[in-house]
Amino acid sequence: MGITDEINWSPFDFIIMGSLLISLSIGINFVSTRVKNLKNRVLYIGILVLIFMLIWAELAVGVFGTPFAGN
């Protein structure tokens, strides 16, 4: 890492995070174009963001203790 040595990401970590961000953006784009009702659109995008945050937290620190968790 260029700025600090406290973050130790491997190339695989960058690939996983990039795929998560791309999946989130594709999901938001899909919901934005397909759902016409604003209330439902906000709800579905909120659910997508919540799922993204839960996966991110699990990979980072192991909130749920799954085998693919971080530290």
mmCIF file of the N, C-alpha and C atoms, coordinates in Angstrom:
data_MODEL
# 
_entry.id   MODEL 
# 
loop_
_atom_site.group_PDB 
_atom_site.id 
_atom_site.type_symbol 
_atom_site.label_atom_id 
_atom_site.label_alt_id 
_atom_site.label_comp_id 
_atom_site.label_asym_id 
_atom_site.label_entity_id 
_atom_site.label_seq_id 
_atom_site.pdbx_PDB_ins_code 
_atom_site.Cartn_x 
_atom_site.Cartn_y 
_atom_site.Cartn_z 
_atom_site.occupancy 
_atom_site.B_iso_or_equiv 
_atom_site.pdbx_formal_charge 
_atom_site.auth_seq_id 
_atom_site.auth_comp_id 
_atom_site.auth_asym_id 
_atom_site.auth_atom_id 
_atom_site.pdbx_PDB_model_num 
ATOM 1   N N  . MET A 1 1  ? 0.851   -1.176  0.000   1.00 0.00 ? 1  MET A N  1 
ATOM 2   C CA . MET A 1 1  ? 0.000   0.000   0.000   1.00 0.00 ? 1  MET A CA 1 
ATOM 3   C C  . MET A 1 1  ? 0.895   1.238   0.000   1.00 0.00 ? 1  MET A C  1 
ATOM 4   N N  . GLY A 1 2  ? 0.519   2.218   -0.774  1.00 0.00 ? 2  GLY A N  1 
ATOM 5   C CA . GLY A 1 2  ? 1.368   3.379   -0.992  1.00 0.00 ? 2  GLY A CA 1 
ATOM 6   C C  . GLY A 1 2  ? 1.422   4.372   0.151   1.00 0.00 ? 2  GLY A C  1 
ATOM 7   N N  . ILE A 1 3  ? 0.381   4.485   0.937   1.00 0.00 ? 3  ILE A N  1 
ATOM 8   C CA . ILE A 1 3  ? 0.320   5.538   1.952   1.00 0.00 ? 3  ILE A CA 1 
ATOM 9   C C  . ILE A 1 3  ? 0.707   5.030   3.333   1.00 0.00 ? 3  ILE A C  1 
ATOM 10  N N  . THR A 1 4  ? 0.201   3.879   3.712   1.00 0.00 ? 4  THR A N  1 
ATOM 11  C CA . THR A 1 4  ? 0.465   3.354   5.047   1.00 0.00 ? 4  THR A CA 1 
ATOM 12  C C  . THR A 1 4  ? 0.699   1.846   4.984   1.00 0.00 ? 4  THR A C  1 
ATOM 13  N N  . ASP A 1 5  ? 1.424   1.329   5.942   1.00 0.00 ? 5  ASP A N  1 
ATOM 14  C CA . ASP A 1 5  ? 1.671   -0.105  6.018   1.00 0.00 ? 5  ASP A CA 1 
ATOM 15  C C  . ASP A 1 5  ? 0.640   -0.829  6.876   1.00 0.00 ? 5  ASP A C  1 
ATOM 16  N N  . GLU A 1 6  ? -0.304  -0.099  7.463   1.00 0.00 ? 6  GLU A N  1 
ATOM 17  C CA . GLU A 1 6  ? -1.286  -0.711  8.349   1.00 0.00 ? 6  GLU A CA 1 
ATOM 18  C C  . GLU A 1 6  ? -2.380  -1.453  7.594   1.00 0.00 ? 6  GLU A C  1 
ATOM 19  N N  . ILE A 1 7  ? -2.551  -1.150  6.335   1.00 0.00 ? 7  ILE A N  1 
ATOM 20  C CA . ILE A 1 7  ? -3.536  -1.835  5.505   1.00 0.00 ? 7  ILE A CA 1 
ATOM 21  C C  . ILE A 1 7  ? -2.765  -2.769  4.590   1.00 0.00 ? 7  ILE A C  1 
ATOM 22  N N  . ASN A 1 8  ? -3.077  -4.046  4.652   1.00 0.00 ? 8  ASN A N  1 
ATOM 23  C CA . ASN A 1 8  ? -2.343  -5.032  3.882   1.00 0.00 ? 8  ASN A CA 1 
ATOM 24  C C  . ASN A 1 8  ? -3.306  -5.772  2.961   1.00 0.00 ? 8  ASN A C  1 
ATOM 25  N N  . TRP A 1 9  ? -3.582  -5.190  1.796   1.00 0.00 ? 9  TRP A N  1 
ATOM 26  C CA . TRP A 1 9  ? -4.464  -5.807  0.822   1.00 0.00 ? 9  TRP A CA 1 
ATOM 27  C C  . TRP A 1 9  ? -3.640  -6.531  -0.221  1.00 0.00 ? 9  TRP A C  1 
ATOM 28  N N  . SER A 1 10 ? -4.059  -7.722  -0.560  1.00 0.00 ? 10 SER A N  1 
ATOM 29  C CA . SER A 1 10 ? -3.436  -8.459  -1.653  1.00 0.00 ? 10 SER A CA 1 
ATOM 30  C C  . SER A 1 10 ? -4.163  -8.102  -2.955  1.00 0.00 ? 10 SER A C  1 
ATOM 31  N N  . PRO A 1 11 ? -3.621  -8.471  -4.090  1.00 0.00 ? 11 PRO A N  1 
ATOM 32  C CA . PRO A 1 11 ? -4.339  -8.225  -5.351  1.00 0.00 ? 11 PRO A CA 1 
ATOM 33  C C  . PRO A 1 11 ? -5.721  -8.886  -5.374  1.00 0.00 ? 11 PRO A C  1 
ATOM 34  N N  . PHE A 1 12 ? -5.852  -10.037 -4.727  1.00 0.00 ? 12 PHE A N  1 
ATOM 35  C CA . PHE A 1 12 ? -7.151  -10.708 -4.648  1.00 0.00 ? 12 PHE A CA 1 
ATOM 36  C C  . PHE A 1 12 ? -8.178  -9.858  -3.905  1.00 0.00 ? 12 PHE A C  1 
ATOM 37  N N  . ASP A 1 13 ? -7.753  -9.153  -2.860  1.00 0.00 ? 13 ASP A N  1 
ATOM 38  C CA . ASP A 1 13 ? -8.654  -8.268  -2.118  1.00 0.00 ? 13 ASP A CA 1 
ATOM 39  C C  . ASP A 1 13 ? -9.175  -7.143  -3.009  1.00 0.00 ? 13 ASP A C  1 
ATOM 40  N N  . PHE A 1 14 ? -8.308  -6.586  -3.842  1.00 0.00 ? 14 PHE A N  1 
ATOM 41  C CA . PHE A 1 14 ? -8.741  -5.540  -4.760  1.00 0.00 ? 14 PHE A CA 1 
ATOM 42  C C  . PHE A 1 14 ? -9.728  -6.083  -5.795  1.00 0.00 ? 14 PHE A C  1 
ATOM 43  N N  . ILE A 1 15 ? -9.504  -7.299  -6.253  1.00 0.00 ? 15 ILE A N  1 
ATOM 44  C CA . ILE A 1 15 ? -10.416 -7.913  -7.217  1.00 0.00 ? 15 ILE A CA 1 
ATOM 45  C C  . ILE A 1 15 ? -11.792 -8.139  -6.588  1.00 0.00 ? 15 ILE A C  1 
ATOM 46  N N  . ILE A 1 16 ? -11.811 -8.643  -5.365  1.00 0.00 ? 16 ILE A N  1 
ATOM 47  C CA . ILE A 1 16 ? -13.084 -8.885  -4.670  1.00 0.00 ? 16 ILE A CA 1 
ATOM 48  C C  . ILE A 1 16 ? -13.828 -7.578  -4.438  1.00 0.00 ? 16 ILE A C  1 
ATOM 49  N N  . MET A 1 17 ? -13.143 -6.550  -3.954  1.00 0.00 ? 17 MET A N  1 
ATOM 50  C CA . MET A 1 17 ? -13.814 -5.271  -3.695  1.00 0.00 ? 17 MET A CA 1 
ATOM 51  C C  . MET A 1 17 ? -14.295 -4.642  -4.994  1.00 0.00 ? 17 MET A C  1 
ATOM 52  N N  . GLY A 1 18 ? -13.489 -4.738  -6.042  1.00 0.00 ? 18 GLY A N  1 
ATOM 53  C CA . GLY A 1 18 ? -13.921 -4.215  -7.337  1.00 0.00 ? 18 GLY A CA 1 
ATOM 54  C C  . GLY A 1 18 ? -15.160 -4.923  -7.852  1.00 0.00 ? 18 GLY A C  1 
ATOM 55  N N  . SER A 1 19 ? -15.203 -6.244  -7.694  1.00 0.00 ? 19 SER A N  1 
ATOM 56  C CA . SER A 1 19 ? -16.386 -6.978  -8.146  1.00 0.00 ? 19 SER A CA 1 
ATOM 57  C C  . SER A 1 19 ? -17.608 -6.645  -7.299  1.00 0.00 ? 19 SER A C  1 
ATOM 58  N N  . LEU A 1 20 ? -17.417 -6.412  -6.012  1.00 0.00 ? 20 LEU A N  1 
ATOM 59  C CA . LEU A 1 20 ? -18.540 -5.999  -5.166  1.00 0.00 ? 20 LEU A CA 1 
ATOM 60  C C  . LEU A 1 20 ? -19.077 -4.632  -5.590  1.00 0.00 ? 20 LEU A C  1 
ATOM 61  N N  . LEU A 1 21 ? -18.178 -3.690  -5.865  1.00 0.00 ? 21 LEU A N  1 
ATOM 62  C CA . LEU A 1 21 ? -18.609 -2.359  -6.290  1.00 0.00 ? 21 LEU A CA 1 
ATOM 63  C C  . LEU A 1 21 ? -19.292 -2.392  -7.655  1.00 0.00 ? 21 LEU A C  1 
ATOM 64  N N  . ILE A 1 22 ? -18.761 -3.190  -8.569  1.00 0.00 ? 22 ILE A N  1 
ATOM 65  C CA . ILE A 1 22 ? -19.395 -3.310  -9.879  1.00 0.00 ? 22 ILE A CA 1 
ATOM 66  C C  . ILE A 1 22 ? -20.771 -3.963  -9.754  1.00 0.00 ? 22 ILE A C  1 
ATOM 67  N N  . SER A 1 23 ? -20.884 -4.989  -8.928  1.00 0.00 ? 23 SER A N  1 
ATOM 68  C CA . SER A 1 23 ? -22.180 -5.643  -8.719  1.00 0.00 ? 23 SER A CA 1 
ATOM 69  C C  . SER A 1 23 ? -23.191 -4.679  -8.118  1.00 0.00 ? 23 SER A C  1 
ATOM 70  N N  . LEU A 1 24 ? -22.752 -3.883  -7.157  1.00 0.00 ? 24 LEU A N  1 
ATOM 71  C CA . LEU A 1 24 ? -23.653 -2.901  -6.552  1.00 0.00 ? 24 LEU A CA 1 
ATOM 72  C C  . LEU A 1 24 ? -24.110 -1.878  -7.579  1.00 0.00 ? 24 LEU A C  1 
ATOM 73  N N  . SER A 1 25 ? -23.194 -1.383  -8.390  1.00 0.00 ? 25 SER A N  1 
ATOM 74  C CA . SER A 1 25 ? -23.571 -0.364  -9.377  1.00 0.00 ? 25 SER A CA 1 
ATOM 75  C C  . SER A 1 25 ? -24.490 -0.937  -10.450 1.00 0.00 ? 25 SER A C  1 
ATOM 76  N N  . ILE A 1 26 ? -24.260 -2.182  -10.871 1.00 0.00 ? 26 ILE A N  1 
ATOM 77  C CA . ILE A 1 26 ? -25.159 -2.816  -11.841 1.00 0.00 ? 26 ILE A CA 1 
ATOM 78  C C  . ILE A 1 26 ? -26.539 -3.015  -11.224 1.00 0.00 ? 26 ILE A C  1 
ATOM 79  N N  . GLY A 1 27 ? -26.587 -3.429  -9.963  1.00 0.00 ? 27 GLY A N  1 
ATOM 80  C CA . GLY A 1 27 ? -27.864 -3.606  -9.282  1.00 0.00 ? 27 GLY A CA 1 
ATOM 81  C C  . GLY A 1 27 ? -28.634 -2.303  -9.137  1.00 0.00 ? 27 GLY A C  1 
ATOM 82  N N  . ILE A 1 28 ? -27.943 -1.232  -8.773  1.00 0.00 ? 28 ILE A N  1 
ATOM 83  C CA . ILE A 1 28 ? -28.604 0.067   -8.644  1.00 0.00 ? 28 ILE A CA 1 
ATOM 84  C C  . ILE A 1 28 ? -29.097 0.548   -10.001 1.00 0.00 ? 28 ILE A C  1 
ATOM 85  N N  . ASN A 1 29 ? -28.296 0.351   -11.040 1.00 0.00 ? 29 ASN A N  1 
ATOM 86  C CA . ASN A 1 29 ? -28.720 0.741   -12.385 1.00 0.00 ? 29 ASN A CA 1 
ATOM 87  C C  . ASN A 1 29 ? -29.935 -0.060  -12.828 1.00 0.00 ? 29 ASN A C  1 
ATOM 88  N N  . PHE A 1 30 ? -29.944 -1.347  -12.551 1.00 0.00 ? 30 PHE A N  1 
ATOM 89  C CA . PHE A 1 30 ? -31.075 -2.197  -12.900 1.00 0.00 ? 30 PHE A CA 1 
ATOM 90  C C  . PHE A 1 30 ? -32.343 -1.735  -12.195 1.00 0.00 ? 30 PHE A C  1 
ATOM 91  N N  . VAL A 1 31 ? -32.248 -1.496  -10.899 1.00 0.00 ? 31 VAL A N  1 
ATOM 92  C CA . VAL A 1 31 ? -33.418 -1.044  -10.134 1.00 0.00 ? 31 VAL A CA 1 
ATOM 93  C C  . VAL A 1 31 ? -33.879 0.325   -10.625 1.00 0.00 ? 31 VAL A C  1 
ATOM 94  N N  . SER A 1 32 ? -32.960 1.213   -10.916 1.00 0.00 ? 32 SER A N  1 
ATOM 95  C CA . SER A 1 32 ? -33.320 2.557   -11.356 1.00 0.00 ? 32 SER A CA 1 
ATOM 96  C C  . SER A 1 32 ? -34.067 2.549   -12.672 1.00 0.00 ? 32 SER A C  1 
ATOM 97  N N  . THR A 1 33 ? -33.718 1.632   -13.563 1.00 0.00 ? 33 THR A N  1 
ATOM 98  C CA . THR A 1 33 ? -34.378 1.602   -14.865 1.00 0.00 ? 33 THR A CA 1 
ATOM 99  C C  . THR A 1 33 ? -35.658 0.780   -14.873 1.00 0.00 ? 33 THR A C  1 
ATOM 100 N N  . ARG A 1 34 ? -35.775 -0.208  -14.013 1.00 0.00 ? 34 ARG A N  1 
ATOM 101 C CA . ARG A 1 34 ? -36.931 -1.115  -14.052 1.00 0.00 ? 34 ARG A CA 1 
ATOM 102 C C  . ARG A 1 34 ? -38.070 -0.723  -13.115 1.00 0.00 ? 34 ARG A C  1 
ATOM 103 N N  . VAL A 1 35 ? -37.766 -0.129  -11.979 1.00 0.00 ? 35 VAL A N  1 
ATOM 104 C CA . VAL A 1 35 ? -38.795 0.170   -10.978 1.00 0.00 ? 35 VAL A CA 1 
ATOM 105 C C  . VAL A 1 35 ? -39.261 1.608   -11.178 1.00 0.00 ? 35 VAL A C  1 
ATOM 106 N N  . LYS A 1 36 ? -40.552 1.756   -11.409 1.00 0.00 ? 36 LYS A N  1 
ATOM 107 C CA . LYS A 1 36 ? -41.099 3.087   -11.697 1.00 0.00 ? 36 LYS A CA 1 
ATOM 108 C C  . LYS A 1 36 ? -41.547 3.826   -10.439 1.00 0.00 ? 36 LYS A C  1 
ATOM 109 N N  . ASN A 1 37 ? -42.015 3.112   -9.445  1.00 0.00 ? 37 ASN A N  1 
ATOM 110 C CA . ASN A 1 37 ? -42.494 3.729   -8.218  1.00 0.00 ? 37 ASN A CA 1 
ATOM 111 C C  . ASN A 1 37 ? -41.295 4.183   -7.376  1.00 0.00 ? 37 ASN A C  1 
ATOM 112 N N  . LEU A 1 38 ? -41.238 5.468   -7.043  1.00 0.00 ? 38 LEU A N  1 
ATOM 113 C CA . LEU A 1 38 ? -40.095 6.028   -6.315  1.00 0.00 ? 38 LEU A CA 1 
ATOM 114 C C  . LEU A 1 38 ? -39.910 5.379   -4.949  1.00 0.00 ? 38 LEU A C  1 
ATOM 115 N N  . LYS A 1 39 ? -41.008 5.119   -4.262  1.00 0.00 ? 39 LYS A N  1 
ATOM 116 C CA . LYS A 1 39 ? -40.922 4.504   -2.933  1.00 0.00 ? 39 LYS A CA 1 
ATOM 117 C C  . LYS A 1 39 ? -40.279 3.119   -3.009  1.00 0.00 ? 39 LYS A C  1 
ATOM 118 N N  . ASN A 1 40 ? -40.719 2.311   -3.961  1.00 0.00 ? 40 ASN A N  1 
ATOM 119 C CA . ASN A 1 40 ? -40.138 0.977   -4.122  1.00 0.00 ? 40 ASN A CA 1 
ATOM 120 C C  . ASN A 1 40 ? -38.698 1.051   -4.605  1.00 0.00 ? 40 ASN A C  1 
ATOM 121 N N  . ARG A 1 41 ? -38.394 2.011   -5.463  1.00 0.00 ? 41 ARG A N  1 
ATOM 122 C CA . ARG A 1 41 ? -37.027 2.173   -5.967  1.00 0.00 ? 41 ARG A CA 1 
ATOM 123 C C  . ARG A 1 41 ? -36.065 2.469   -4.825  1.00 0.00 ? 41 ARG A C  1 
ATOM 124 N N  . VAL A 1 42 ? -36.441 3.386   -3.944  1.00 0.00 ? 42 VAL A N  1 
ATOM 125 C CA . VAL A 1 42 ? -35.600 3.725   -2.795  1.00 0.00 ? 42 VAL A CA 1 
ATOM 126 C C  . VAL A 1 42 ? -35.455 2.524   -1.869  1.00 0.00 ? 42 VAL A C  1 
ATOM 127 N N  . LEU A 1 43 ? -36.532 1.778   -1.675  1.00 0.00 ? 43 LEU A N  1 
ATOM 128 C CA . LEU A 1 43 ? -36.492 0.587   -0.823  1.00 0.00 ? 43 LEU A CA 1 
ATOM 129 C C  . LEU A 1 43 ? -35.530 -0.454  -1.387  1.00 0.00 ? 43 LEU A C  1 
ATOM 130 N N  . TYR A 1 44 ? -35.631 -0.752  -2.663  1.00 0.00 ? 44 TYR A N  1 
ATOM 131 C CA . TYR A 1 44 ? -34.782 -1.778  -3.280  1.00 0.00 ? 44 TYR A CA 1 
ATOM 132 C C  . TYR A 1 44 ? -33.313 -1.363  -3.305  1.00 0.00 ? 44 TYR A C  1 
ATOM 133 N N  . ILE A 1 45 ? -33.063 -0.108  -3.597  1.00 0.00 ? 45 ILE A N  1 
ATOM 134 C CA . ILE A 1 45 ? -31.671 0.368   -3.586  1.00 0.00 ? 45 ILE A CA 1 
ATOM 135 C C  . ILE A 1 45 ? -31.120 0.331   -2.166  1.00 0.00 ? 45 ILE A C  1 
ATOM 136 N N  . GLY A 1 46 ? -31.932 0.677   -1.186  1.00 0.00 ? 46 GLY A N  1 
ATOM 137 C CA . GLY A 1 46 ? -31.507 0.586   0.211   1.00 0.00 ? 46 GLY A CA 1 
ATOM 138 C C  . GLY A 1 46 ? -31.169 -0.839  0.608   1.00 0.00 ? 46 GLY A C  1 
ATOM 139 N N  . ILE A 1 47 ? -31.959 -1.802  0.141   1.00 0.00 ? 47 ILE A N  1 
ATOM 140 C CA . ILE A 1 47 ? -31.682 -3.213  0.430   1.00 0.00 ? 47 ILE A CA 1 
ATOM 141 C C  . ILE A 1 47 ? -30.372 -3.638  -0.220  1.00 0.00 ? 47 ILE A C  1 
ATOM 142 N N  . LEU A 1 48 ? -30.132 -3.213  -1.466  1.00 0.00 ? 48 LEU A N  1 
ATOM 143 C CA . LEU A 1 48 ? -28.874 -3.529  -2.143  1.00 0.00 ? 48 LEU A CA 1 
ATOM 144 C C  . LEU A 1 48 ? -27.672 -2.967  -1.392  1.00 0.00 ? 48 LEU A C  1 
ATOM 145 N N  . VAL A 1 49 ? -27.789 -1.727  -0.946  1.00 0.00 ? 49 VAL A N  1 
ATOM 146 C CA . VAL A 1 49 ? -26.683 -1.096  -0.209  1.00 0.00 ? 49 VAL A CA 1 
ATOM 147 C C  . VAL A 1 49 ? -26.471 -1.801  1.127   1.00 0.00 ? 49 VAL A C  1 
ATOM 148 N N  . LEU A 1 50 ? -27.540 -2.190  1.794   1.00 0.00 ? 50 LEU A N  1 
ATOM 149 C CA . LEU A 1 50 ? -27.420 -2.913  3.062   1.00 0.00 ? 50 LEU A CA 1 
ATOM 150 C C  . LEU A 1 50 ? -26.722 -4.257  2.863   1.00 0.00 ? 50 LEU A C  1 
ATOM 151 N N  . ILE A 1 51 ? -27.099 -4.984  1.825   1.00 0.00 ? 51 ILE A N  1 
ATOM 152 C CA . ILE A 1 51 ? -26.441 -6.262  1.534   1.00 0.00 ? 51 ILE A CA 1 
ATOM 153 C C  . ILE A 1 51 ? -24.968 -6.047  1.241   1.00 0.00 ? 51 ILE A C  1 
ATOM 154 N N  . PHE A 1 52 ? -24.657 -5.011  0.457   1.00 0.00 ? 52 PHE A N  1 
ATOM 155 C CA . PHE A 1 52 ? -23.259 -4.686  0.161   1.00 0.00 ? 52 PHE A CA 1 
ATOM 156 C C  . PHE A 1 52 ? -22.478 -4.396  1.438   1.00 0.00 ? 52 PHE A C  1 
ATOM 157 N N  . MET A 1 53 ? -23.038 -3.593  2.320   1.00 0.00 ? 53 MET A N  1 
ATOM 158 C CA . MET A 1 53 ? -22.353 -3.239  3.560   1.00 0.00 ? 53 MET A CA 1 
ATOM 159 C C  . MET A 1 53 ? -22.152 -4.469  4.456   1.00 0.00 ? 53 MET A C  1 
ATOM 160 N N  . LEU A 1 54 ? -23.138 -5.361  4.516   1.00 0.00 ? 54 LEU A N  1 
ATOM 161 C CA . LEU A 1 54 ? -22.996 -6.571  5.326   1.00 0.00 ? 54 LEU A CA 1 
ATOM 162 C C  . LEU A 1 54 ? -21.913 -7.490  4.776   1.00 0.00 ? 54 LEU A C  1 
ATOM 163 N N  . ILE A 1 55 ? -21.858 -7.652  3.460   1.00 0.00 ? 55 ILE A N  1 
ATOM 164 C CA . ILE A 1 55 ? -20.808 -8.476  2.862   1.00 0.00 ? 55 ILE A CA 1 
ATOM 165 C C  . ILE A 1 55 ? -19.447 -7.843  3.101   1.00 0.00 ? 55 ILE A C  1 
ATOM 166 N N  . TRP A 1 56 ? -19.364 -6.533  2.940   1.00 0.00 ? 56 TRP A N  1 
ATOM 167 C CA . TRP A 1 56 ? -18.099 -5.824  3.145   1.00 0.00 ? 56 TRP A CA 1 
ATOM 168 C C  . TRP A 1 56 ? -17.625 -5.989  4.592   1.00 0.00 ? 56 TRP A C  1 
ATOM 169 N N  . ALA A 1 57 ? -18.533 -5.806  5.541   1.00 0.00 ? 57 ALA A N  1 
ATOM 170 C CA . ALA A 1 57 ? -18.169 -5.939  6.955   1.00 0.00 ? 57 ALA A CA 1 
ATOM 171 C C  . ALA A 1 57 ? -17.750 -7.368  7.281   1.00 0.00 ? 57 ALA A C  1 
ATOM 172 N N  . GLU A 1 58 ? -18.436 -8.339  6.695   1.00 0.00 ? 58 GLU A N  1 
ATOM 173 C CA . GLU A 1 58 ? -18.081 -9.734  6.948   1.00 0.00 ? 58 GLU A CA 1 
ATOM 174 C C  . GLU A 1 58 ? -16.698 -10.055 6.398   1.00 0.00 ? 58 GLU A C  1 
ATOM 175 N N  . LEU A 1 59 ? -16.396 -9.587  5.211   1.00 0.00 ? 59 LEU A N  1 
ATOM 176 C CA . LEU A 1 59 ? -15.080 -9.838  4.640   1.00 0.00 ? 59 LEU A CA 1 
ATOM 177 C C  . LEU A 1 59 ? -13.984 -9.096  5.394   1.00 0.00 ? 59 LEU A C  1 
ATOM 178 N N  . ALA A 1 60 ? -14.308 -7.939  5.942   1.00 0.00 ? 60 ALA A N  1 
ATOM 179 C CA . ALA A 1 60 ? -13.291 -7.134  6.632   1.00 0.00 ? 60 ALA A CA 1 
ATOM 180 C C  . ALA A 1 60 ? -12.977 -7.659  8.032   1.00 0.00 ? 60 ALA A C  1 
ATOM 181 N N  . VAL A 1 61 ? -14.004 -7.894  8.830   1.00 0.00 ? 61 VAL A N  1 
ATOM 182 C CA . VAL A 1 61 ? -13.762 -8.226  10.234  1.00 0.00 ? 61 VAL A CA 1 
ATOM 183 C C  . VAL A 1 61 ? -14.466 -9.478  10.722  1.00 0.00 ? 61 VAL A C  1 
ATOM 184 N N  . GLY A 1 62 ? -15.316 -10.082 9.916   1.00 0.00 ? 62 GLY A N  1 
ATOM 185 C CA . GLY A 1 62 ? -15.992 -11.307 10.333  1.00 0.00 ? 62 GLY A CA 1 
ATOM 186 C C  . GLY A 1 62 ? -17.110 -11.080 11.309  1.00 0.00 ? 62 GLY A C  1 
ATOM 187 N N  . VAL A 1 63 ? -18.100 -10.293 10.944  1.00 0.00 ? 63 VAL A N  1 
ATOM 188 C CA . VAL A 1 63 ? -19.221 -9.982  11.826  1.00 0.00 ? 63 VAL A CA 1 
ATOM 189 C C  . VAL A 1 63 ? -20.001 -11.246 12.178  1.00 0.00 ? 63 VAL A C  1 
ATOM 190 N N  . PHE A 1 64 ? -20.218 -12.126 11.205  1.00 0.00 ? 64 PHE A N  1 
ATOM 191 C CA . PHE A 1 64 ? -21.020 -13.325 11.419  1.00 0.00 ? 64 PHE A CA 1 
ATOM 192 C C  . PHE A 1 64 ? -20.195 -14.574 11.672  1.00 0.00 ? 64 PHE A C  1 
ATOM 193 N N  . GLY A 1 65 ? -18.902 -14.505 11.494  1.00 0.00 ? 65 GLY A N  1 
ATOM 194 C CA . GLY A 1 65 ? -18.014 -15.628 11.764  1.00 0.00 ? 65 GLY A CA 1 
ATOM 195 C C  . GLY A 1 65 ? -18.057 -16.723 10.709  1.00 0.00 ? 65 GLY A C  1 
ATOM 196 N N  . THR A 1 66 ? -18.295 -16.357 9.464   1.00 0.00 ? 66 THR A N  1 
ATOM 197 C CA . THR A 1 66 ? -18.291 -17.352 8.394   1.00 0.00 ? 66 THR A CA 1 
ATOM 198 C C  . THR A 1 66 ? -16.862 -17.730 8.023   1.00 0.00 ? 66 THR A C  1 
ATOM 199 N N  . PRO A 1 67 ? -16.662 -18.826 7.312   1.00 0.00 ? 67 PRO A N  1 
ATOM 200 C CA . PRO A 1 67 ? -15.313 -19.266 6.968   1.00 0.00 ? 67 PRO A CA 1 
ATOM 201 C C  . PRO A 1 67 ? -14.548 -18.287 6.072   1.00 0.00 ? 67 PRO A C  1 
ATOM 202 N N  . PHE A 1 68 ? -15.230 -17.459 5.295   1.00 0.00 ? 68 PHE A N  1 
ATOM 203 C CA . PHE A 1 68 ? -14.528 -16.532 4.422   1.00 0.00 ? 68 PHE A CA 1 
ATOM 204 C C  . PHE A 1 68 ? -14.351 -15.152 5.048   1.00 0.00 ? 68 PHE A C  1 
ATOM 205 N N  . ALA A 1 69 ? -14.504 -15.061 6.354   1.00 0.00 ? 69 ALA A N  1 
ATOM 206 C CA . ALA A 1 69 ? -14.375 -13.792 7.066   1.00 0.00 ? 69 ALA A CA 1 
ATOM 207 C C  . ALA A 1 69 ? -12.928 -13.346 7.138   1.00 0.00 ? 69 ALA A C  1 
ATOM 208 N N  . GLY A 1 70 ? -12.763 -12.080 7.468   1.00 0.00 ? 70 GLY A N  1 
ATOM 209 C CA . GLY A 1 70 ? -11.415 -11.507 7.624   1.00 0.00 ? 70 GLY A CA 1 
ATOM 210 C C  . GLY A 1 70 ? -10.778 -11.955 8.924   1.00 0.00 ? 70 GLY A C  1 
ATOM 211 N N  . ASN A 1 71 ? -10.073 -11.060 9.558   1.00 0.00 ? 71 ASN A N  1 
ATOM 212 C CA . ASN A 1 71 ? -9.305  -11.376 10.781  1.00 0.00 ? 71 ASN A CA 1 
ATOM 213 C C  . ASN A 1 71 ? -10.129 -12.151 11.732  1.00 0.00 ? 71 ASN A C  1 
# 
